[in-house]
Amino acid sequence: MTDLTNLTVAQIRDGFRAGDFSAREVAEAFNANVAAAKALNAFIVETPEHALSAADQADKDRAAGTLKPLSGVPIGMKDLFCTEGVQTTAASHMLEGFTPTYESTVSQKLWDAGAGMLGKLNLDQFAMGSSNETSYFGNVISPWRRNDGSNAALAPGGSSGGSSAAIAARLCPAATGTDTGGSIRQPAAFTGISGIKPTYGRCSRWGIIAFASSLDQAGPMAQDVRDCAILLENMAGFDAKDSTSLNLPVPQWEAGLSSDLKGKRIGIPKEYRVEGLDADVARVWDDGIAWLKDAGAEIVEVSLPHSKYALPAYYIIAPAEASSNLARYDGVRYGLRDLPDGANLQDMYAATRAAGFGPEVKRRIIIGTYVLSAGFYDAYYTQAQKVRALIAQDFAKAFETCDVILAPTAPSAAFALGENVDDPLKMYLNDVFAVPASLAGLPAMSVPGGLSKDGLPLGLQIIGPAFDEQAVLNAGFAIEQRAGFTARPEAWW
């Protein structure tokens, strides 16, 4: 029998509907993989019973002829989404043991569509990080290894590193992620999978633990582009509980998939050809250009002159919003409370926050508090917002001459765990190609483009105009078909 855990979401959905296997067989196969791969530390909480319950319901629905869009499909849920009755931690000590009494809008939509949950996936603490090394529950290990015999443990990317590692290792066919400055796209690139950040507001943020409210956006991560389209259709939609939610109909992205790009123009940003660009990254980028040209597209050069300021602007805006959002964790209302003997209220605040937050979260809170303080607000935060507006204008101008933009997803392949952990600035540079689209609120996707000389995945990023996820998905689909990326990590665990 076919290994069910090697199937895509579309293959599981269609095979289940055709009667090739039961939903329970699928759930049991993935539950077994999750149980066997604890060394990867991809899951904070495993929920095999949730997956089996949804599978049993799917089998009943098939017999009754009342199937739902995701009947028979188990998925992983990033532990930033509140799940009713299941611990939700944001990978922090601050929320360890917190069990929500409500469901996030995105997860509820997925359960309503028939999906089951295999567990809550590990991440960088409060989604702050690029390597999944800031989690209170320990770092996630990528299932990939370099081909040089070093066997060094590699970062799966971040913050959605648990999601990316689990999909690459076939612990789940797909998972939710969140992207604030590249946290869907960069881990997807590091692990050889696909992931899309939709237009800001496409997916509700209600019930997602906030990092930076004007940037956070949920999106799907999966083995291929079609699966991302399927998941996104079932995650997106207007939510009256979220004031930033887009009141727009959800397109049929899967039905609209096409790799024929005749008449389309692909923009290549000249500013991204930076001096010292990694040779493997440059090679795969050139391959992507050739593949899109082969698909019928015209290649044009575009300019994004303010992109060089995106990273410093992001690391002012995001910490500022984090400082505000994380002020609620004070030991009073919910979450951790550290109350030393004889402590007053101020002492409790200090002790709770010192114990509950990790070093990277504290660093960003301090930066954010500083840039929002009297005397520095205009000098830093206001200026960063002006830069953000200029970056958005650059994209708008570029899209006057092209339909989508092609760029690398990350400046390198996956790095070794511990390699950058003591150098925050070097770690932040991993987001250099991903952050501009986040600041502009645009849809952007990473698809596998090839392997580095060390045998590690490299991603190609497609950025599209606001609300045009279809153009992004189609360009990704065209690359996917021509790249023929079939490399998979060995099941070493």
Helices and strands as residue ranges (DSSP letters): G 4-6, H 9-18, H 23-36, G 38-40, E 43-46, H 48-64, E 74-78, H 105-112, E 116-121, G 125-127, H 161-168, E 174-179, H 185-191, E 194-197, E 217-222, H 225-235, E 265-269, G 270-272, H 279-294, E 298-302, G 305-309, H 310-325, G 326-328, H 345-356, H 359-371, I 377-382, H 383-398, E 404-408, H 424-428, G 429-431, H 435-440, E 444-451, E 457-463, H 469-483
